[in-house]
């Protein structure tokens, strides 16, 4: 049985969703959808849409595999420190607060805030399922620095759990949070593609909200106030009629 707070699960999922809407992730989504659909194809065609969805899932599985691997390594690092888990939680909390302040533009560290583009290697074939999965994995390794604070925060959270299993599980939830909006976008892209540029401006506002959430979460982690996370997470899951998940945790 996994020993992980339902609040941590909810936080990991929301972090994944936030990563999708990051200012230097969201604008890249059309380029990746163009690649997984096959350049020059009519995305409104039913057969092509099936290919897009299938390849979008493969893309998500690609980056999920890498992120879960990161989570396992973070959990293993937490196991190594053992008795120092309390200090690890406090250090992780402070770092998450720092990252949150960066996202709020209160603190600026150029190394993390510099933006880089991600180019798809020419060896991959557009519209191919295997290539889509490999591009997803490559994307995880070459993720733009501006989303580094979000990923790093979840990895710190995974390390505080002191277990390979829980570390991998939290990053799986994080990957799910990132995958759901990507796959939904792939399904409805032919209907929303013209609005994509307009929506991109909203991502800055969402990052501010995410930054505030990270400052709050980092504070709870620093003071080891997990009870609040458990209570909030439980209420949210019960509201969504997902409380049956508690039986498996």
N, C-alpha and C positions, 0 to 999 in steps of 0.2 A: 504493500500500500504506500502511496506517495504521501509524504509528510510536507505538504506545502499549503500555505494560506490561500484561501479563495480570493482574498484581496490581492495577493501577488499574481494570481492567475489573471484576474481582471486587468491589473496594471500592465502585465506583459502583453495582453491582447490589445489594449488601447495604445501601447507604445508602437505596436506593429502597424496599426491603422494610422497613427501619427506619422510614421516613417513614410508611408505611401504618399501622404499629403505634404511632405517636406518640400520647400521651394525648389530644391535642386533634384528632386525625385519625380514629382508630379509632371513637370514639363517634358520629361523623357519618356513618359508612358506611351504617347502616340508613336514614337520611333520604334519602341519595342513591339508594339502591336502591329506596326507595319511589317516588321521583320518576321514575326511568328505567323502572320497571315500569308506572307509571300508578296513581294513588291509588285504593284500594278494590278492586283486583283480587286474585284468588286466585293467589298466587305458586306454588302447587303444581301448577297447571294446566300441561300440557305446552306448549301454544301460548304461554302467558304467559311461561314459562321461556325459550323461544326469544327472545322479545322482550327479556326482561331481559338475556340474554347478549349479544344484538346491540347493545343500547343501552349496556351496560357497556363493550363494546369501543369504541363511539363516544365514550363519556365519556373513556376512557383515551387515545384518539387525540387528543382535544381538549386535555387537559393535556400530552400528549407533544409536540404541535406547539409549544406555548408554551415548555416546558422546553428543547427542542432549540434553539429560537431563542435562549434565554438562553445555552445552551452555545456556540453560534456566536459570540455577542457576547463571551463570556468568552475564547474562543480568539482572537478578533480583538484583544482588549485585550492578551493575551499576546504576540501578534505585534508589537504596537506597541512594547513594551518591549525586544524583541530581546535585546541583549547583557546585559540585566539579569535574565535568567531565573533565575540562581542566587539573586539577592536576592529575587525574587518567590517562589521555592520556600520560602525561609526565612521570609519574612513570612507566606505562606500557611500554613506549618506552625505558626507561633506562633498564628495566628488560629484554626486548627482545634483546637489544644490548648485555647485559651480556650473555644471552643464546647463541647468535650468536658467541660471542668471545669464549665461551666454545666449540662450535662445530668446531671452527677453531683451537682449542688446544692452544689458546693464554692465556686463563684462565682455570684453572682446579679446579673443586669442586667435590671431590670424591663422595659425597652423590648422585650427579646426574649422574656421569660418571661410577659408578660401574655397572657391568653387572650381571643380574640374569636370570636364565632360567625359563621358564613357563611350568609347567607340567599339562597335561590334567587330571582332576579328573577321577578316574576309574568308577564312577557311570554313566558316559556318554557312549552311545553306538556308536561305529564307524559306519559311513555310514548312520546314522539316522538324518533326517532333524531337528527335535526338538533339538536333542543333539548338532547339529552343531550351531544352533542359540544360545543355552545356553553357549556353549564354546566361541562363539564370544563375548557374554556379559561378560563372566568371563575374557576373554582376555583383554577387555577394562579396567576392574577394576584392573587386575594384570599386566598391561603393564610394560615392563622393564624400569628401571630408565633412561637409556641412551636416550630414546625418550621423556622423560619428558619435556625437554626444548621446543620441537616443540609443544606438546599439551598445555603446560602452556602458550606459546606465543599466541596461537589462543584463549585460554580462556581469557587472558588479553585483546586481541583485542575485543572479544565479550562483555566484561564488559564495554569497553569504549563506546559502542553503547547505553547503558542505556535503553535497552528494552528486555523483555523476548522473544518477537517474533524474533527480529533481532539476539539475542544471539543464539537461537535455530537454526535459519536459517543458520548462519555462520558455526555452527558445523555440520549442515546437509551437507553443501557444502564441508567441511573438510572431513566428512565421505565418501562422494562421491569420492573425490580425492584418498582416501585410498582404496575404494572398486573397482574402475575401474581396476587398475593394478592387484589386487588380482583375480578378476573374469576372466580377460584376461589370467592370468597365469593358472588358473584352466582349461580354455578352451583348451589351447595349451600345457599343461604341458607334455603330452606324447612326444611332439616334442622337447621340450627345457630342459627336466629334466637333460640330460647329461651335459648341459652347465651351469647349475645353480651354481655350485661351482666356476666356472671361473668368472661368472658375480658378485659373491659375493665380489670379490676384488674391483670392481668398486664403491661399495657403500661408501667406505671411501672418494673417490673423490667427489661423489655426496653430501655427508654431508658437505664438504668444501664449495661447491657452495651454499648449503642451509644456511650455517653459514654466508657467505658473504651477502646473500639476507636478512637474519634476521637483520644483523647490519644496512643495508641500510633501511630496513623497519622500524626498531626501531627508527632510526634517523628521518624519515619522520613523524612518530607518535609523537615523542617528540616535534618537531617543528610545529606539526599540519599542515603539508604540504600535505593535502589530495588531492589538485588539481593535483599534479603529478600522484598520484595513479589513480585518475579518468581518466586522459588523457591517461596514459599507458594502463589501463584496457579497455577503450573504443576502442583504436586502435587495441588491441589484439582481442577483440570480433568482431570487424568489419572485420578484416583480416580473421577470421574463419567463417564469415557469420552468426554470432550468435547475431547480433545487435538487432534482434527482441525481445530478452530477455529484452531490455530496457523498453518495453511497460508494463512489469509486475513489474517493480521495482520502 
